[in-house]
Amino acid sequence: MTAAPVLAPFPRRERRSAVRPRSTPASLVAALVLLTGSALLLYPTVAAWISDRIHASVISGYVDDISGSAPSRLTEQLDSAREYNSTLPDGPLRDPYLLNADGTAGESGAQWNQYLRELDLDPNGPMARIRIPSIDVDLPIYHGTDSDTLEQGVGHLYGSSLPVGGIDTNSVLAGHSGLPSAPLFTGLHDIAEGAIVEIDVMGDTLTYLVTSISVVEPNDGSSLRRVMGKDVLTLVTCTPIGVNSHRIIVRAERAGGGEDLPTSAEVELGTDPGVPWWIVPLLAAVGAALWVAWPRTRASLRAARHRARTVSARGAGTRAVAARRVRGRRAPRCPGPRACIHASSP
């Protein structure tokens, strides 16, 4: 009787490496270029969507604070802000973007602390909210115009009237434009006269109409002063985008003169940025990169099969020799894997 040689199991890791095609350096570089280009193209859209989502969340929190507060507390906040406006001096105001080296506006002292206590329903939240439907703006308004504040939303210029309306007031609001991570006040470059601007503050909605649009130098603060006999809202942003050598000044006046205007009974929720449609092209770019990087030519598949046969043949010959040595006999030189596998004992 002849005994069949004992065959060792084929190593699983060796089998996988034998049949796996290899990616070429050129395909990997092409895939990397494709992913990098797609990321650069989609970054502004993705960043803007994330920014809109954050602003919507902040505004929703502000709406919840308003809804959860007693009407008497809201009225007290508005009365205090109007009293604060009546005590403001009628002097020139600085450029909102003129900051110290550390990115702060340099305000401090008792008057600054008093300012921070006005319209502070939530000390860490916004004082109000601005909406401009024609240019799709729906942003929170914060105290001050330092660099951190202007990255979060719209800043209220310290020294100007608080945005609560009233005759002989001019509330100055500043916002960045041209940021790749958030649109903010970029739309002011396209706003037109007659556009509606709404301010939601402590449960009241103040409606303004754009009356003039001008471009001035940073040191021209004449348009930031109060206008006697009028209820004015002034919006400021930098221009041209990327150069920021001048300022766009958008002036809006209270609809109806600011007297006996109806206010909203409820504050509307923030604008939802919607479904992130950019996920579709992002997934398509990832799929295309994988398709480019993965070996798919006939030559690469033939090379993979050849490596598999070579490794299999070497493994079979080695197992046959090992089986003969186990039986105590010296194995003759193997002429080939097939002969070794089917060799018989004398």
TORSE-60316 format. One record per residue (C-alpha): residue in one letter; x, y, z. Coordinates in steps of 0.25 Angstrom, whole numbers, plus 5000, padded with zeros to 4 digits. Layout:
<atoms>
aXYZ;...
</atoms>
This chain:
<atoms>
m500050005000;t500550144997;a500250255007;a499850385002;p500750505007;v500150585018;l499950725012;a500050845022;p498850945021;f499151065011;p499351185019;r498151285018;r499051405019;e499951355008;r498751314999;r498151455000;s499451524997;a499651434985;v498351474978;r498251614981;p498651714970;r499551824973;s499251974971;t500252044962;p500952174967;a500252254956;s498852204960;l499052244974;v499552384970;a498352404961;a497452364972;l498052464982;v498052574972;l496552544969;l496252544984;t496952674987;g496352744975;s494952704980;a495252744994;l495652884989;l494452904980;l493452864991;y494152925003;p493353065002;t492052995000;v492252895012;a492853005021;a491653105017;w490652985020;i491352965034;s491353105037;d489853125034;r489552995042;i490253065054;h489553195052;a488253125052;s488553055065;v488953185072;i487653255067;s486753135071;g487353145085;y487053295085;v485653275081;d485553165092;d486053275102;i485053375097;s483853275098;g484253225112;s484353365118;a483253445124;p482753565116;s483053655128;r484553615127;l484553645112;t483853775114;e484953815125;q486053775116;l485453865105;d485253985114;s486653975119;a487253975105;r486454095101;e486854165114;y488254135110;n488154195096;s487654325102;t488954345110;l489854315098;p490754435094;d490554495080;g492054475076;p492854415065;l492954265065;r494154185061;d494254085049;p493653945054;y494853875048;l495953955055;l496453865065;n497653845074;a498853745071;d498153645080;g496853655072;t496053725082;a495353865081;g496053905094;e494753945101;s494753925117;g494253995129;a492954025136;q492254075123;w492653955115;n492153855126;q490853935126;y490753915111;l490953765113;r489853755123;e488853815113;l487953715105;d488753605112;l487553495113;d488753395112;p490153455115;n490753355105;g489653375094;p489253475084;m488653605088;a487753605075;r487553545061;i487653605047;r486853555035;i487053605021;p486153515012;s486653574999;i488053525001;d487753405010;v488353465023;d487853405036;l488953435047;p489053455061;i489553595067;y490553595078;h491153705087;g492453775081;t493253755068;d494453685072;s495053575063;d494453455071;t493053525071;l493153555056;e493453405053;q492253355060;g491253455054;v490853605053;g491453695063;h490853825069;l491753945069;y491953995083;g491554135085;s490454125075;s488954115078;l488553975083;p487653905072;v486253935079;g485754045070;g485354185074;i485454325069;d486854395069;t487554255068;n488554195059;s488954045062;v490154005054;l490353855051;a491653805045;g491953665038;h493053605030;s492953575015;g493653485006;l494053385017;p494153245011;s493653175023;a492353265025;p491653365016;l491153455027;f491053595021;t491553555007;g490153585001;l490253725004;h491053744992;d489753704984;i488653774993;a487753874986;e487053994991;g485653964996;a486153835002;i485453795015;v486353775028;e485653715040;i486253715054;d485653615065;v485953665079;m485353615092;g484053575085;d483853695076;t484153705061;l484653835055;t484453855040;y485453945032;l485553985018;v486854005011;t486954155006;s488354175002;i489654094999;s491054154998;v492554124999;v493454205008;e494854195013;p495054135027;n495354265034;d494054325029;g493054315041;s492054415037;s491054315033;l491154245047;r490654355055;r489154375060;v488154435051;m487254535058;g485754505056;k485954375050;d486054225054;v487254175046;l487954045044;t489354045038;l490053915032;v491553915030;t492453815023;c493853815016;t494053835001;p494553794991;i494553654996;g495953604999;v496553744998;n495653815009;s496153955007;h494754015007;r493453995014;i492053975009;i491054055017;v489654015015;r488654105022;a487254065025;e486054145032;r484954085040;a483754055032;g482654155035;g483554255042;g483754155054;e482454195061;d481354105066;l481853985057;p481253855060;t482153745065;s482153595064;a481453515074;e482453405072;v483853395068;e484053315056;l485053195056;g486353205050;t486553165035;d486953025033;p488053005023;g487352875018;v487952745013;p489452745010;w489352724995;w490852724994;i490952585000;v490552534986;p491752594979;l492652564991;l492352414990;a492452414975;a493852474976;v494252364987;g493652254978;a494452304966;a495752314974;l495552164978;w495252124964;v496552194959;a497452144970;w496951994969;p497651914959;r496751874948;t497551844935;r497651714929;a499151724930;s499051744945;l498051624947;r498951534939;a500151574947;a499351544960;r498951404955;h500351374951;r500851414965;a499751324971;r500151204963;t501651224966;v501351234981;s500451114980;a501451034973;r502551064983;g501651034995;a501250904989;g502650854987;t503050895001;r501950825007;a502250694999;v503750695004;a503250715018;a502350605017;r503450505013;r504350545024;v503250525034;r503250375030;g504750365032;r505150365018;r506050465010;a505150524999;p505850524985;r505950654978;c504550694974;p504450714959;g503150794960;p502050814969;r501050714962;a502150604962;c502350624977;i500950634981;h500650494974;a501950424977;s501750284983;s502650214994;p503350084989;
</atoms>
